[in-house]
Amino acid sequence: MLRVAVVGSGPSGVYTAQALVQQDLVPGVRVDVLDRLPCPYGLVRYGVAPDHEKIKSLQGNLRTVLEDERVGFLGNVEAGTRGLTPARLLELYHAVVYCVGAARDRHLGVPGEELVGSRSATEFVSWYSAHPDAAGNGFALGARSAVVIGVGNVAVDVTRILARGPEELRPTDVPQGALAALERSGVREVHMVGRRGPGQARFTTKELRELGALPGVSVSVDPAELALDPSFADPSGLPAVNRRNLEVVRGWAAGPADGGAAARNIRLRFFLRPVELLGEAGRVAGVRFERTEPDGSGGVRGTGRYEEIEAQLVLRAVGYRGVPLAGLPFDEARGTVPNLAGRVLRDGAPSPGEYVAGWIKRGPTGVIGTNRPCAKETVASLLEDAPELARRAVVADPVAALRELGHEPVAWPGWLAIERAEAELGRSLGRPTVKIPDWDGLREAARGVSPS
């Protein structure tokens, strides 16, 4: 029997487990999927916006894999803590595949970024998604004006949640505390700002169109900024998704259809680069931008002209970066673990039994589905190495070994208990399922303790 640990239960981890148990080259593979959280699914549970039910339904596909008798889920187990080093994991398993993602958000690197009211979009997403690390994190939702820096899907998500009416979020699984805060929100204007033009923006068309479908919300784009984009007049050289995006923003360039009488306004801004967050009494009061222009090589350059946008809340959505895991090599420049086709490289040579998949392997690129071929490539490398890996002796009971190290694994029945507790919590609040947002609540639910 070949025993494999997959560290991380998001899409890349689950796709790795699926590829391992569905292959027929190496019989008798057993996979344990480890996660530091007591809940599976990674960013599908804690990164997909609560109003995106279709994407969240992907949990059903991941669930099918984790319920396979050849796969075990062990939540509440964090690699790198309590003696669970990479070296120790290789004493428990013949092979270990690290699918730990890219957990750190990128900073703007401008003065004033530390002001109260300046936060990362990652933190905001974690808060409204009930990630237990975000429990108690408050946001400046008393703000009248918010600036979201970035023009990718995460920026679109947080812009939409800020602009969406709370009555539309009540039927979702957003935690009760976040829902109450969003109900009290004073935000009436949301500026989503990019340093380049709409032809280079990274959002997908479906998500972009959703902004224009929000009840009581107007969306506007400055025609003069669109005219700066060389591809706006002739988009024929752009990929299909970028051409569709241009069609959408072209429709918004004439201004809001309701004449500006909407309860909330979204303003898409382009060719503006943040240079400073402005403050008053230690809090964000606005953002100073430099106007940019195309440089003729696909990038932008500064023009020396500046503009300020009032804001009491600033959320940066400018990308993610991998985080080093103690005991594993790490490429600081790329934010990834050095690897060759998924094999971890130590001092340039493959390290027997150690593999990576997902963002920690290739960087934070692609969509959820991109993780499937990435996982398959890694698994192909692992299976090629399997005859040699299987010769090494490992412990008979890795779960018992984890407990000896001080870990308290939450197995699949514990996760099912959390699901039942969240359904019960929703019923008690007159809502559908409501997520439990804190570590203690999740761990108690896993033990069968009802939420208060």
FITIKOL-144281 format. One record per residue (C-alpha): x, y, z; residue in three letters. Coordinates in pm, 1 decimal, always signed. Example, Ala and Ser with C-alpha at 12.3 -4.5 7.8 and 13.67 -1.06 7.14 Angstrom:
// FITIKOL-144281
(rec (+1230.0, -450.0, +780.0), "ALA")
(rec (+1367.0, -106.0, +714.0), "SER")
END
This chain:
// FITIKOL-144281
(rec (+0.0, +0.0, +0.0), "MET")
(rec (+122.9, +348.4, -89.1), "LEU")
(rec (+26.9, +604.7, +175.7), "ARG")
(rec (+11.9, +967.2, +59.1), "VAL")
(rec (-58.7, +1282.2, +258.8), "ALA")
(rec (-207.9, +1580.2, +76.8), "VAL")
(rec (-162.4, +1900.2, +278.3), "VAL")
(rec (-452.6, +2130.8, +196.3), "GLY")
(rec (-815.2, +2046.0, +116.9), "SER")
(rec (-891.9, +2314.8, -137.7), "GLY")
(rec (-945.5, +2234.6, -506.4), "PRO")
(rec (-578.4, +2161.8, -578.1), "SER")
(rec (-557.6, +1922.7, -281.2), "GLY")
(rec (-883.1, +1744.2, -358.8), "VAL")
(rec (-799.2, +1716.1, -728.3), "TYR")
(rec (-465.2, +1566.1, -627.3), "THR")
(rec (-640.7, +1308.8, -407.2), "ALA")
(rec (-885.8, +1232.2, -688.1), "GLN")
(rec (-608.8, +1176.2, -941.8), "ALA")
(rec (-428.9, +945.4, -700.2), "LEU")
(rec (-721.7, +716.3, -625.8), "VAL")
(rec (-862.1, +709.4, -979.0), "GLN")
(rec (-538.5, +601.7, -1146.7), "GLN")
(rec (-470.2, +233.2, -1216.9), "ASP")
(rec (-90.9, +231.1, -1242.2), "LEU")
(rec (-26.8, +184.6, -870.6), "VAL")
(rec (-284.2, -27.1, -682.4), "PRO")
(rec (-371.9, +21.6, -317.9), "GLY")
(rec (-313.5, +395.8, -281.5), "VAL")
(rec (-448.4, +547.1, +39.9), "ARG")
(rec (-469.9, +926.6, +73.6), "VAL")
(rec (-510.5, +1138.0, +385.8), "ASP")
(rec (-607.1, +1500.3, +313.4), "VAL")
(rec (-478.9, +1723.0, +595.1), "LEU")
(rec (-596.3, +2078.7, +659.7), "ASP")
(rec (-520.1, +2332.8, +931.1), "ARG")
(rec (-892.5, +2417.0, +940.9), "LEU")
(rec (-1152.6, +2174.1, +1074.2), "PRO")
(rec (-1347.9, +2233.1, +751.2), "CYS")
(rec (-1261.8, +2117.4, +398.8), "PRO")
(rec (-1278.8, +2288.6, +57.0), "TYR")
(rec (-1031.3, +2573.3, +110.3), "GLY")
(rec (-1108.5, +2880.6, -100.6), "LEU")
(rec (-1431.3, +2726.4, -229.0), "VAL")
(rec (-1565.8, +2761.9, +126.1), "ARG")
(rec (-1365.3, +3065.9, +236.2), "TYR")
(rec (-1293.3, +3256.3, -85.0), "GLY")
(rec (-1603.4, +3232.6, -302.5), "VAL")
(rec (-1848.5, +3514.2, -232.6), "ALA")
(rec (-2164.9, +3404.2, -46.9), "PRO")
(rec (-2389.1, +3523.4, -329.7), "ASP")
(rec (-2210.4, +3303.8, -586.3), "HIS")
(rec (-2412.1, +2990.1, -523.1), "GLU")
(rec (-2324.5, +2825.2, -854.2), "LYS")
(rec (-1950.1, +2836.2, -784.5), "ILE")
(rec (-2003.1, +2735.0, -422.8), "LYS")
(rec (-2192.6, +2428.5, -548.8), "SER")
(rec (-1852.5, +2295.3, -657.2), "LEU")
(rec (-1828.7, +2176.3, -296.3), "GLN")
(rec (-2050.9, +1886.3, -400.0), "GLY")
(rec (-1789.1, +1761.8, -646.7), "ASN")
(rec (-1510.1, +1798.7, -391.5), "LEU")
(rec (-1725.1, +1623.0, -133.5), "ARG")
(rec (-1760.5, +1316.3, -355.6), "THR")
(rec (-1381.8, +1277.0, -358.9), "VAL")
(rec (-1344.1, +1322.8, +16.5), "LEU")
(rec (-1615.0, +1062.8, +82.1), "GLU")
(rec (-1426.2, +800.5, -119.7), "ASP")
(rec (-1330.1, +509.6, +109.7), "GLU")
(rec (-969.9, +540.6, -6.5), "ARG")
(rec (-951.4, +903.8, +106.9), "VAL")
(rec (-947.4, +1030.9, +462.7), "GLY")
(rec (-1003.9, +1390.1, +576.3), "PHE")
(rec (-805.1, +1510.6, +877.2), "LEU")
(rec (-889.3, +1869.8, +962.6), "GLY")
(rec (-750.7, +2080.0, +1248.9), "ASN")
(rec (-400.2, +1954.4, +1162.1), "VAL")
(rec (-143.0, +2217.5, +1067.7), "GLU")
(rec (+181.5, +2116.9, +905.6), "ALA")
(rec (+481.4, +2293.2, +1052.1), "GLY")
(rec (+340.7, +2305.3, +1407.3), "THR")
(rec (+364.6, +2069.5, +1707.4), "ARG")
(rec (+647.7, +1874.4, +1555.2), "GLY")
(rec (+470.0, +1807.7, +1225.7), "LEU")
(rec (+767.1, +1905.0, +1010.9), "THR")
(rec (+814.7, +1791.9, +651.1), "PRO")
(rec (+1069.1, +1540.3, +778.0), "ALA")
(rec (+817.3, +1403.6, +1030.3), "ARG")
(rec (+544.6, +1379.6, +765.6), "LEU")
(rec (+776.4, +1159.7, +559.4), "LEU")
(rec (+795.8, +923.6, +856.7), "GLU")
(rec (+414.2, +894.7, +848.1), "LEU")
(rec (+360.3, +876.0, +472.0), "TYR")
(rec (+547.7, +747.6, +168.9), "HIS")
(rec (+481.6, +1076.7, -11.2), "ALA")
(rec (+352.2, +1421.9, +80.4), "VAL")
(rec (+192.5, +1666.2, -164.3), "VAL")
(rec (+176.3, +2026.0, -40.6), "TYR")
(rec (-127.2, +2214.6, -175.2), "CYS")
(rec (-112.4, +2509.5, +62.5), "VAL")
(rec (-198.0, +2787.7, -182.5), "GLY")
(rec (-83.4, +3148.0, -162.9), "ALA")
(rec (-215.5, +3287.4, +162.2), "ALA")
(rec (-49.1, +3629.1, +179.2), "ARG")
(rec (-188.8, +3932.4, -1.1), "ASP")
(rec (+37.0, +4173.9, -184.5), "ARG")
(rec (+88.9, +4526.5, -51.7), "HIS")
(rec (+76.5, +4851.9, -244.7), "LEU")
(rec (+403.2, +4977.6, -97.9), "GLY")
(rec (+284.6, +5339.4, -72.5), "VAL")
(rec (+282.3, +5588.7, +218.1), "PRO")
(rec (-26.2, +5571.8, +438.4), "GLY")
(rec (-98.9, +5205.8, +376.0), "GLU")
(rec (-91.6, +5144.1, +752.7), "GLU")
(rec (-374.0, +5390.8, +826.4), "LEU")
(rec (-689.7, +5270.3, +999.0), "VAL")
(rec (-941.4, +5185.0, +729.2), "GLY")
(rec (-676.4, +5051.9, +490.6), "SER")
(rec (-715.2, +4676.9, +460.9), "ARG")
(rec (-660.7, +4396.1, +214.7), "SER")
(rec (-945.3, +4255.1, +9.6), "ALA")
(rec (-827.7, +3915.3, +135.9), "THR")
(rec (-915.6, +4016.6, +492.1), "GLU")
(rec (-1255.0, +4145.9, +381.0), "PHE")
(rec (-1332.0, +3823.2, +192.3), "VAL")
(rec (-1224.9, +3614.4, +493.3), "SER")
(rec (-1451.3, +3820.9, +718.7), "TRP")
(rec (-1768.5, +3786.7, +511.9), "TYR")
(rec (-1683.4, +3420.9, +438.7), "SER")
(rec (-1656.3, +3337.3, +812.9), "ALA")
(rec (-1291.6, +3229.9, +807.6), "HIS")
(rec (-1205.7, +3164.2, +1174.7), "PRO")
(rec (-882.0, +3365.9, +1149.4), "ASP")
(rec (-1096.9, +3670.2, +1067.7), "ALA")
(rec (-1335.7, +3636.7, +1363.4), "ALA")
(rec (-1399.4, +3976.7, +1518.9), "GLY")
(rec (-1232.9, +4173.4, +1238.3), "ASN")
(rec (-1434.2, +4492.1, +1193.1), "GLY")
(rec (-1430.1, +4711.1, +882.7), "PHE")
(rec (-1495.4, +5081.0, +839.0), "ALA")
(rec (-1842.0, +5025.7, +699.0), "LEU")
(rec (-1953.4, +5358.6, +840.4), "GLY")
(rec (-1762.1, +5501.4, +546.1), "ALA")
(rec (-1951.2, +5693.4, +280.9), "ARG")
(rec (-1698.5, +5625.4, +6.0), "SER")
(rec (-1480.9, +5317.6, -48.4), "ALA")
(rec (-1193.5, +5260.5, -290.0), "VAL")
(rec (-1111.0, +4910.3, -414.3), "VAL")
(rec (-767.2, +4903.0, -576.5), "ILE")
(rec (-746.1, +4632.3, -841.0), "GLY")
(rec (-944.4, +4514.2, -1141.8), "VAL")
(rec (-956.5, +4135.8, -1101.2), "GLY")
(rec (-1235.8, +3907.1, -985.0), "ASN")
(rec (-1152.7, +3956.6, -616.6), "VAL")
(rec (-1191.8, +4331.8, -664.8), "ALA")
(rec (-1524.6, +4273.0, -838.7), "VAL")
(rec (-1640.1, +4046.0, -553.9), "ASP")
(rec (-1567.4, +4293.1, -274.8), "VAL")
(rec (-1712.1, +4580.3, -478.5), "THR")
(rec (-2031.3, +4382.8, -530.4), "ARG")
(rec (-2063.4, +4288.5, -162.0), "ILE")
(rec (-2011.3, +4652.2, -57.5), "LEU")
(rec (-2278.3, +4767.9, -302.4), "ALA")
(rec (-2529.0, +4486.5, -256.4), "ARG")
(rec (-2825.3, +4542.2, -28.0), "GLY")
(rec (-2821.3, +4335.6, +294.1), "PRO")
(rec (-3162.9, +4186.6, +216.6), "GLU")
(rec (-3000.0, +4012.2, -80.0), "GLU")
(rec (-2733.5, +3860.7, +145.8), "LEU")
(rec (-2973.9, +3732.9, +411.2), "ARG")
(rec (-3056.6, +3413.4, +213.7), "PRO")
(rec (-2684.0, +3326.0, +188.7), "THR")
(rec (-2453.0, +3162.8, +445.7), "ASP")
(rec (-2275.5, +3490.1, +534.4), "VAL")
(rec (-2208.9, +3486.5, +911.2), "PRO")
(rec (-2457.3, +3672.6, +1127.0), "GLN")
(rec (-2205.4, +3927.8, +1256.5), "GLY")
(rec (-2093.2, +4024.6, +906.7), "ALA")
(rec (-2453.8, +4043.4, +787.2), "LEU")
(rec (-2543.3, +4277.1, +1074.7), "ALA")
(rec (-2245.1, +4500.5, +996.1), "ALA")
(rec (-2333.6, +4511.7, +625.4), "LEU")
(rec (-2692.2, +4602.5, +717.6), "GLU")
(rec (-2555.3, +4907.5, +902.3), "ARG")
(rec (-2313.9, +4997.7, +621.9), "SER")
(rec (-2303.5, +5363.2, +519.6), "GLY")
(rec (-2110.1, +5299.5, +198.0), "VAL")
(rec (-2282.9, +5473.0, -92.7), "ARG")
(rec (-1999.8, +5503.6, -343.7), "GLU")
(rec (-1749.8, +5235.7, -442.4), "VAL")
(rec (-1460.9, +5323.7, -674.2), "HIS")
(rec (-1289.6, +5023.6, -836.0), "MET")
(rec (-958.6, +5150.0, -970.5), "VAL")
(rec (-695.7, +5000.7, -1201.7), "GLY")
(rec (-359.3, +5134.7, -1313.9), "ARG")
(rec (-410.4, +5007.2, -1668.1), "ARG")
(rec (-704.4, +5008.9, -1907.4), "GLY")
(rec (-1013.7, +4787.5, -1933.9), "PRO")
(rec (-850.1, +4589.5, -2214.7), "GLY")
(rec (-591.3, +4459.8, -1964.8), "GLN")
(rec (-824.8, +4408.6, -1667.2), "ALA")
(rec (-827.4, +4055.6, -1522.9), "ARG")
(rec (-1192.3, +4019.6, -1429.0), "PHE")
(rec (-1411.5, +3774.3, -1616.3), "THR")
(rec (-1713.2, +3900.0, -1807.6), "THR")
(rec (-1974.3, +3714.2, -1604.3), "LYS")
(rec (-1853.6, +3869.0, -1280.2), "GLU")
(rec (-1826.7, +4211.9, -1441.1), "LEU")
(rec (-2183.5, +4200.0, -1574.5), "ARG")
(rec (-2314.1, +4115.0, -1227.9), "GLU")
(rec (-2223.1, +4465.6, -1113.1), "LEU")
(rec (-2470.8, +4611.7, -1362.4), "GLY")
(rec (-2746.4, +4375.9, -1245.2), "ALA")
(rec (-2742.3, +4479.4, -878.1), "LEU")
(rec (-3079.9, +4621.5, -767.2), "PRO")
(rec (-3066.7, +4988.5, -675.7), "GLY")
(rec (-2706.2, +5028.1, -795.7), "VAL")
(rec (-2574.2, +5239.0, -1082.2), "SER")
(rec (-2245.0, +5169.6, -1259.6), "VAL")
(rec (-2051.1, +5434.6, -1447.7), "SER")
(rec (-1726.0, +5458.4, -1644.8), "VAL")
(rec (-1541.9, +5771.4, -1753.6), "ASP")
(rec (-1543.8, +5778.6, -2138.0), "PRO")
(rec (-1221.5, +5980.6, -2138.5), "ALA")
(rec (-1042.5, +5700.2, -1952.3), "GLU")
(rec (-1171.3, +5440.2, -2196.0), "LEU")
(rec (-1042.3, +5647.7, -2485.2), "ALA")
(rec (-690.2, +5618.9, -2343.0), "LEU")
(rec (-693.4, +5242.5, -2404.2), "ASP")
(rec (-553.0, +5170.3, -2752.8), "PRO")
(rec (-759.9, +4852.5, -2771.6), "SER")
(rec (-1087.0, +5032.6, -2702.8), "PHE")
(rec (-1124.4, +5161.5, -3059.3), "ALA")
(rec (-1005.7, +4833.2, -3212.0), "ASP")
(rec (-1032.8, +4535.1, -2973.8), "PRO")
(rec (-977.9, +4275.0, -3248.3), "SER")
(rec (-632.3, +4184.8, -3119.0), "GLY")
(rec (-751.4, +4106.9, -2766.5), "LEU")
(rec (-847.2, +3765.9, -2624.6), "PRO")
(rec (-1220.9, +3696.4, -2638.2), "ALA")
(rec (-1283.4, +3760.3, -2268.3), "VAL")
(rec (-1116.0, +4102.6, -2285.4), "ASN")
(rec (-1322.1, +4195.2, -2591.3), "ARG")
(rec (-1639.8, +4101.8, -2406.0), "ARG")
(rec (-1527.8, +4307.9, -2107.7), "ASN")
(rec (-1483.8, +4610.2, -2332.3), "LEU")
(rec (-1837.1, +4565.8, -2464.6), "GLU")
(rec (-1970.5, +4572.7, -2109.1), "VAL")
(rec (-1781.9, +4882.6, -1996.7), "VAL")
(rec (-1870.1, +5058.0, -2324.9), "ARG")
(rec (-2235.1, +5027.5, -2223.2), "GLY")
(rec (-2161.6, +5194.3, -1889.9), "TRP")
(rec (-1960.5, +5481.5, -2036.2), "ALA")
(rec (-2269.1, +5694.1, -2103.2), "ALA")
(rec (-2338.5, +5716.1, -1730.8), "GLY")
(rec (-2601.3, +5556.6, -1502.8), "PRO")
(rec (-2929.1, +5479.0, -1674.3), "ALA")
(rec (-3127.3, +5606.1, -1373.8), "ASP")
(rec (-2965.8, +5947.5, -1386.6), "GLY")
(rec (-2765.1, +5886.4, -1072.5), "GLY")
(rec (-3064.6, +5835.7, -841.1), "ALA")
(rec (-2955.4, +5489.8, -725.3), "ALA")
(rec (-2901.4, +5410.2, -358.8), "ALA")
(rec (-2540.5, +5313.5, -431.0), "ARG")
(rec (-2299.3, +5398.0, -708.3), "ASN")
(rec (-2009.7, +5196.9, -850.4), "ILE")
(rec (-1751.2, +5393.1, -1046.0), "ARG")
(rec (-1498.4, +5200.9, -1255.7), "LEU")
(rec (-1177.5, +5400.5, -1295.4), "ARG")
(rec (-881.2, +5321.3, -1518.2), "PHE")
(rec (-526.3, +5448.4, -1577.7), "PHE")
(rec (-480.4, +5556.6, -1216.1), "LEU")
(rec (-190.4, +5435.2, -1001.3), "ARG")
(rec (-207.1, +5478.4, -620.5), "PRO")
(rec (+87.4, +5678.9, -484.0), "VAL")
(rec (-34.2, +5765.7, -131.8), "GLU")
(rec (-316.6, +5697.6, +110.7), "LEU")
(rec (-423.9, +6025.7, +268.8), "LEU")
(rec (-518.1, +6039.0, +634.7), "GLY")
(rec (-690.7, +6246.5, +898.3), "GLU")
(rec (-636.6, +6171.8, +1267.9), "ALA")
(rec (-478.3, +5836.0, +1182.5), "GLY")
(rec (-762.5, +5718.5, +958.4), "ARG")
(rec (-790.1, +5692.6, +582.2), "VAL")
(rec (-950.0, +5997.2, +424.7), "ALA")
(rec (-865.1, +5945.0, +58.8), "GLY")
(rec (-625.9, +5808.4, -200.3), "VAL")
(rec (-389.5, +6007.7, -418.1), "ARG")
(rec (-344.7, +5862.6, -766.7), "PHE")
(rec (-109.8, +5941.9, -1050.9), "GLU")
(rec (-266.3, +5940.6, -1394.5), "ARG")
(rec (-98.9, +5680.4, -1617.2), "THR")
(rec (-95.3, +5629.8, -1991.4), "GLU")
(rec (-5.4, +5339.0, -2222.6), "PRO")
(rec (+370.1, +5313.2, -2283.7), "ASP")
(rec (+338.7, +5142.6, -2620.8), "GLY")
(rec (+475.2, +4810.9, -2489.7), "SER")
(rec (+168.6, +4678.2, -2308.0), "GLY")
(rec (+243.4, +4859.9, -1982.5), "GLY")
(rec (+182.5, +5208.0, -1848.6), "VAL")
(rec (+393.3, +5505.3, -1745.1), "ARG")
(rec (+325.1, +5794.2, -1511.2), "GLY")
(rec (+222.6, +6131.3, -1650.4), "THR")
(rec (+301.0, +6352.4, -1351.3), "GLY")
(rec (-65.4, +6446.2, -1318.3), "ARG")
(rec (-246.7, +6355.7, -995.6), "TYR")
(rec (-600.1, +6309.1, -868.3), "GLU")
(rec (-745.7, +6244.1, -525.2), "GLU")
(rec (-1050.3, +6030.5, -445.9), "ILE")
(rec (-1220.7, +6065.0, -110.3), "GLU")
(rec (-1245.0, +5738.8, +82.1), "ALA")
(rec (-1284.5, +5626.2, +441.3), "GLN")
(rec (-1230.1, +5261.1, +347.5), "LEU")
(rec (-959.9, +5131.6, +111.3), "VAL")
(rec (-933.4, +4765.7, +12.4), "LEU")
(rec (-636.2, +4650.1, -192.2), "ARG")
(rec (-693.9, +4358.8, -431.9), "ALA")
(rec (-361.5, +4344.6, -613.2), "VAL")
(rec (-280.1, +3975.6, -592.0), "GLY")
(rec (-157.8, +3697.4, -363.9), "TYR")
(rec (+174.8, +3552.2, -268.6), "ARG")
(rec (+284.1, +3214.6, -131.1), "GLY")
(rec (+401.7, +3181.6, +228.6), "VAL")
(rec (+707.6, +2975.3, +330.2), "PRO")
(rec (+640.4, +2653.0, +520.5), "LEU")
(rec (+909.3, +2576.6, +775.9), "ALA")
(rec (+1127.6, +2293.5, +654.3), "GLY")
(rec (+1045.1, +2332.2, +284.3), "LEU")
(rec (+1261.1, +2524.4, +36.7), "PRO")
(rec (+1107.6, +2850.9, -83.7), "PHE")
(rec (+1170.5, +3082.4, -375.8), "ASP")
(rec (+1124.4, +3431.4, -230.5), "GLU")
(rec (+1126.3, +3597.9, -571.6), "ALA")
(rec (+844.1, +3382.1, -710.7), "ARG")
(rec (+661.9, +3306.2, -386.4), "GLY")
(rec (+659.2, +2933.9, -466.8), "THR")
(rec (+829.9, +2610.8, -363.2), "VAL")
(rec (+1100.0, +2524.1, -620.7), "PRO")
(rec (+983.9, +2223.2, -818.3), "ASN")
(rec (+1014.1, +2029.7, -1140.1), "LEU")
(rec (+680.1, +1898.3, -1268.3), "ALA")
(rec (+561.1, +1902.0, -906.0), "GLY")
(rec (+869.8, +1736.0, -751.9), "ARG")
(rec (+1009.9, +1955.8, -473.6), "VAL")
(rec (+1366.8, +2059.8, -546.5), "LEU")
(rec (+1620.6, +2085.9, -265.9), "ARG")
(rec (+1948.3, +2240.1, -377.8), "ASP")
(rec (+1836.3, +2184.1, -735.5), "GLY")
(rec (+1768.0, +1811.2, -699.4), "ALA")
(rec (+1429.9, +1633.7, -653.8), "PRO")
(rec (+1359.1, +1552.9, -289.5), "SER")
(rec (+1223.6, +1195.6, -266.3), "PRO")
(rec (+860.9, +1184.8, -153.6), "GLY")
(rec (+797.3, +1562.3, -153.8), "GLU")
(rec (+566.1, +1727.0, -406.8), "TYR")
(rec (+362.6, +2042.8, -462.2), "VAL")
(rec (+47.3, +2131.6, -654.8), "ALA")
(rec (-167.2, +2442.6, -696.0), "GLY")
(rec (-61.4, +2800.9, -631.4), "TRP")
(rec (+236.1, +2706.7, -412.5), "ILE")
(rec (+365.6, +2517.4, -717.2), "LYS")
(rec (+293.9, +2760.0, -1002.8), "ARG")
(rec (+203.5, +3091.4, -837.2), "GLY")
(rec (-142.1, +3251.0, -795.9), "PRO")
(rec (-263.7, +3214.3, -1152.8), "THR")
(rec (-564.0, +3062.5, -1324.4), "GLY")
(rec (-914.0, +2977.0, -1208.3), "VAL")
(rec (-1039.0, +2688.1, -994.2), "ILE")
(rec (-1038.2, +2449.2, -1289.8), "GLY")
(rec (-670.9, +2525.9, -1363.0), "THR")
(rec (-583.4, +2322.5, -1054.8), "ASN")
(rec (-699.3, +1997.6, -1213.6), "ARG")
(rec (-429.6, +1963.4, -1485.3), "PRO")
(rec (-176.5, +2104.1, -1238.5), "CYS")
(rec (-262.8, +1827.6, -990.7), "ALA")
(rec (-253.0, +1561.5, -1261.7), "LYS")
(rec (+99.3, +1664.9, -1361.5), "GLU")
(rec (+218.5, +1634.9, -1001.5), "THR")
(rec (+46.8, +1299.7, -953.9), "VAL")
(rec (+209.1, +1169.1, -1272.6), "ALA")
(rec (+548.7, +1253.0, -1122.7), "SER")
(rec (+455.4, +1087.1, -792.1), "LEU")
(rec (+334.2, +769.2, -961.1), "LEU")
(rec (+653.4, +750.3, -1162.7), "GLU")
(rec (+845.1, +757.9, -834.1), "ASP")
(rec (+604.8, +525.0, -649.5), "ALA")
(rec (+799.1, +194.7, -678.2), "PRO")
(rec (+1094.2, +348.1, -497.5), "GLU")
(rec (+880.7, +542.4, -247.5), "LEU")
(rec (+682.3, +233.6, -141.8), "ALA")
(rec (+998.7, +56.2, -27.7), "ARG")
(rec (+1039.2, +293.6, +265.2), "ARG")
(rec (+881.4, +192.8, +597.5), "ALA")
(rec (+622.4, +429.2, +748.6), "VAL")
(rec (+421.1, +418.9, +1071.3), "VAL")
(rec (+122.4, +184.8, +1080.6), "ALA")
(rec (-125.8, +444.6, +1212.1), "ASP")
(rec (-53.8, +807.7, +1109.5), "PRO")
(rec (-363.5, +936.5, +1292.0), "VAL")
(rec (-237.8, +795.5, +1622.4), "ALA")
(rec (+101.8, +950.1, +1549.4), "ALA")
(rec (-61.2, +1287.8, +1490.7), "LEU")
(rec (-237.1, +1263.8, +1826.6), "ARG")
(rec (+91.7, +1177.3, +1995.9), "GLU")
(rec (+231.5, +1500.6, +1854.6), "LEU")
(rec (-50.9, +1695.7, +2019.4), "GLY")
(rec (-284.0, +1736.4, +1722.2), "HIS")
(rec (-658.0, +1673.4, +1753.0), "GLU")
(rec (-766.8, +1569.5, +1403.8), "PRO")
(rec (-1122.5, +1643.2, +1295.2), "VAL")
(rec (-1216.5, +1350.7, +1071.5), "ALA")
(rec (-1504.7, +1343.4, +823.7), "TRP")
(rec (-1774.9, +1272.1, +1085.9), "PRO")
(rec (-1656.8, +1583.0, +1272.2), "GLY")
(rec (-1699.6, +1791.4, +958.7), "TRP")
(rec (-2049.5, +1650.0, +910.7), "LEU")
(rec (-2124.7, +1756.1, +1268.3), "ALA")
(rec (-2012.4, +2111.4, +1178.8), "ILE")
(rec (-2246.5, +2106.9, +879.2), "GLU")
(rec (-2536.4, +2004.4, +1102.8), "ARG")
(rec (-2450.0, +2274.2, +1355.3), "ALA")
(rec (-2442.9, +2542.0, +1085.1), "GLU")
(rec (-2781.5, +2428.3, +955.2), "ALA")
(rec (-2916.1, +2443.0, +1312.5), "GLU")
(rec (-2769.6, +2791.6, +1358.3), "LEU")
(rec (-2941.0, +2907.7, +1040.9), "GLY")
(rec (-3276.3, +2772.2, +1154.4), "ARG")
(rec (-3243.2, +2948.2, +1490.2), "SER")
(rec (-3186.5, +3278.9, +1306.9), "LEU")
(rec (-3466.0, +3228.5, +1054.9), "GLY")
(rec (-3211.9, +3193.1, +775.7), "ARG")
(rec (-3068.5, +2908.8, +567.3), "PRO")
(rec (-2738.5, +2754.6, +676.1), "THR")
(rec (-2518.7, +3013.4, +850.1), "VAL")
(rec (-2145.1, +2962.5, +887.2), "LYS")
(rec (-1983.0, +2940.1, +1228.4), "ILE")
(rec (-1712.6, +3210.1, +1220.9), "PRO")
(rec (-1474.5, +3123.0, +1506.5), "ASP")
(rec (-1228.2, +2848.5, +1600.0), "TRP")
(rec (-1392.6, +2757.9, +1930.9), "ASP")
(rec (-1735.6, +2731.6, +1771.7), "GLY")
(rec (-1609.1, +2508.3, +1491.5), "LEU")
(rec (-1417.7, +2279.3, +1725.9), "ARG")
(rec (-1714.0, +2250.1, +1961.9), "GLU")
(rec (-1946.1, +2174.8, +1670.0), "ALA")
(rec (-1707.1, +1904.2, +1549.2), "ALA")
(rec (-1740.1, +1741.2, +1892.0), "ARG")
(rec (-2119.4, +1758.8, +1866.2), "GLY")
(rec (-2172.6, +2067.0, +2084.5), "VAL")
(rec (-2460.8, +2282.8, +1954.7), "SER")
(rec (-2379.9, +2649.2, +1880.3), "PRO")
(rec (-2524.7, +2899.7, +2124.3), "SER")
END
